Amino acid sequence: MKPIRWTRHALDALGDRAIDRAEAELALRSPDAIGQAARGRLVYMRRFVDPVLGDRMLLRVIVEDDDDAEEQVVVTIYKTSRFYKYLGGNGHEGDLRPGNGRSGH
């Protein structure tokens, strides 16, 4: 896995949105799915139980990660309960690639 660089916005989002950095890094290392985001970015997604809300949530980490780049740049991060919108069906990956099936990263 490439080294991770956090933008100031992403670090602020962790605090503002009560997201544990370790949980975010787990989403990058072991995502449930990886999809395309705007501007050629990737979105790493992982289900987790939010300790603040006490609910099952989906963590979405937006990353700039070109094949030839030496690092992944975390642009922003947020959590949502809208599994169907992002994963399709009953919270399954739908047409997204499984997180461990992406080559080159």
C-alpha positions as a Markdown table, in Angstrom:
| # | Residue | x | y | z |
|---|---|---|---|---|
| 1 | Met | 0.0 | 0.0 | 0.0 |
| 2 | Lys | 1.2 | 3.5 | -0.8 |
| 3 | Pro | 1.9 | 6.0 | 1.9 |
| 4 | Ile | -1.1 | 8.2 | 2.8 |
| 5 | Arg | -1.1 | 12.0 | 2.8 |
| 6 | Trp | -4.0 | 13.8 | 4.5 |
| 7 | Thr | -5.1 | 17.2 | 3.2 |
| 8 | Arg | -6.0 | 19.8 | 5.8 |
| 9 | His | -9.6 | 19.5 | 4.7 |
| 10 | Ala | -9.6 | 15.8 | 5.3 |
| 11 | Leu | -8.1 | 16.1 | 8.7 |
| 12 | Asp | -10.6 | 18.8 | 9.7 |
| 13 | Ala | -13.4 | 16.5 | 8.4 |
| 14 | Leu | -12.3 | 13.7 | 10.8 |
| 15 | Gly | -12.9 | 16.0 | 13.7 |
| 16 | Asp | -16.0 | 17.8 | 12.4 |
| 17 | Arg | -17.7 | 14.5 | 11.5 |
| 18 | Ala | -16.5 | 12.5 | 14.6 |
| 19 | Ile | -14.7 | 9.9 | 12.5 |
| 20 | Asp | -11.8 | 7.9 | 14.0 |
| 21 | Arg | -8.6 | 8.2 | 11.9 |
| 22 | Ala | -7.9 | 4.5 | 12.5 |
| 23 | Glu | -11.3 | 3.6 | 11.1 |
| 24 | Ala | -10.5 | 5.8 | 8.0 |
| 25 | Glu | -7.2 | 4.1 | 7.5 |
| 26 | Leu | -8.8 | 0.7 | 7.8 |
| 27 | Ala | -11.2 | 1.7 | 5.0 |
| 28 | Leu | -8.2 | 2.5 | 2.8 |
| 29 | Arg | -6.3 | -0.7 | 3.7 |
| 30 | Ser | -9.3 | -3.0 | 3.5 |
| 31 | Pro | -12.3 | -1.5 | 1.7 |
| 32 | Asp | -15.6 | -3.2 | 1.1 |
| 33 | Ala | -15.7 | -1.6 | -2.3 |
| 34 | Ile | -13.8 | 1.0 | -4.4 |
| 35 | Gly | -15.7 | 3.2 | -6.9 |
| 36 | Gln | -15.1 | 6.2 | -9.1 |
| 37 | Ala | -15.6 | 9.7 | -7.8 |
| 38 | Ala | -15.6 | 13.1 | -9.5 |
| 39 | Arg | -12.5 | 14.5 | -11.1 |
| 40 | Gly | -10.9 | 11.1 | -11.6 |
| 41 | Arg | -10.7 | 10.4 | -7.9 |
| 42 | Leu | -11.5 | 7.1 | -6.2 |
| 43 | Val | -13.8 | 6.5 | -3.3 |
| 44 | Tyr | -12.9 | 3.8 | -0.8 |
| 45 | Met | -16.0 | 2.5 | 1.1 |
| 46 | Arg | -16.3 | 0.4 | 4.2 |
| 47 | Arg | -19.2 | -0.5 | 6.5 |
| 48 | Phe | -18.6 | 0.1 | 10.2 |
| 49 | Val | -20.5 | 0.6 | 13.5 |
| 50 | Asp | -20.3 | 4.2 | 14.4 |
| 51 | Pro | -19.5 | 4.5 | 18.1 |
| 52 | Val | -21.0 | 8.0 | 18.4 |
| 53 | Leu | -24.3 | 7.1 | 16.7 |
| 54 | Gly | -24.4 | 3.5 | 17.7 |
| 55 | Asp | -25.5 | 2.6 | 14.2 |
| 56 | Arg | -24.2 | 0.8 | 11.2 |
| 57 | Met | -22.8 | 3.4 | 8.7 |
| 58 | Leu | -20.8 | 3.5 | 5.5 |
| 59 | Leu | -17.5 | 5.4 | 5.6 |
| 60 | Arg | -16.6 | 7.0 | 2.3 |
| 61 | Val | -13.0 | 8.2 | 1.8 |
| 62 | Ile | -12.3 | 10.2 | -1.3 |
| 63 | Val | -8.7 | 9.8 | -2.6 |
| 64 | Glu | -6.5 | 11.0 | -5.4 |
| 65 | Asp | -4.5 | 8.0 | -6.4 |
| 66 | Asp | -2.9 | 7.9 | -9.8 |
| 67 | Asp | -1.2 | 4.7 | -10.8 |
| 68 | Asp | 2.2 | 6.5 | -11.1 |
| 69 | Ala | 1.8 | 8.5 | -7.9 |
| 70 | Glu | 4.0 | 7.6 | -4.9 |
| 71 | Glu | 1.3 | 8.3 | -2.4 |
| 72 | Gln | -2.5 | 8.4 | -1.9 |
| 73 | Val | -3.9 | 11.8 | -1.0 |
| 74 | Val | -7.0 | 11.8 | 1.1 |
| 75 | Val | -9.2 | 14.7 | -0.1 |
| 76 | Thr | -12.2 | 14.3 | 2.1 |
| 77 | Ile | -14.1 | 11.8 | 4.2 |
| 78 | Tyr | -17.6 | 11.3 | 5.4 |
| 79 | Lys | -20.0 | 8.8 | 6.8 |
| 80 | Thr | -23.5 | 8.0 | 5.6 |
| 81 | Ser | -26.4 | 5.6 | 6.3 |
| 82 | Arg | -27.4 | 5.5 | 2.6 |
| 83 | Phe | -26.0 | 2.1 | 1.8 |
| 84 | Tyr | -28.4 | 1.6 | -1.1 |
| 85 | Lys | -27.4 | 4.8 | -2.8 |
| 86 | Tyr | -23.7 | 3.9 | -2.8 |
| 87 | Leu | -23.6 | 0.1 | -2.7 |
| 88 | Gly | -26.9 | -0.8 | -4.3 |
| 89 | Gly | -29.3 | -3.6 | -3.2 |
| 90 | Asn | -29.3 | -4.2 | 0.5 |
| 91 | Gly | -25.9 | -2.7 | 1.2 |
| 92 | His | -24.0 | -5.0 | -1.1 |
| 93 | Glu | -21.4 | -3.8 | -3.6 |
| 94 | Gly | -23.6 | -4.0 | -6.7 |
| 95 | Asp | -21.6 | -3.0 | -9.7 |
| 96 | Leu | -18.6 | -1.8 | -7.7 |
| 97 | Arg | -15.4 | -3.7 | -7.6 |
| 98 | Pro | -14.6 | -5.5 | -4.4 |
| 99 | Gly | -11.9 | -3.6 | -2.5 |
| 100 | Asn | -9.3 | -6.4 | -2.7 |
| 101 | Gly | -9.8 | -6.9 | -6.4 |
| 102 | Arg | -8.3 | -3.7 | -7.6 |
| 103 | Ser | -4.9 | -4.2 | -9.3 |
| 104 | Gly | -2.0 | -1.9 | -9.0 |
| 105 | His | -2.9 | -0.4 | -5.6 |
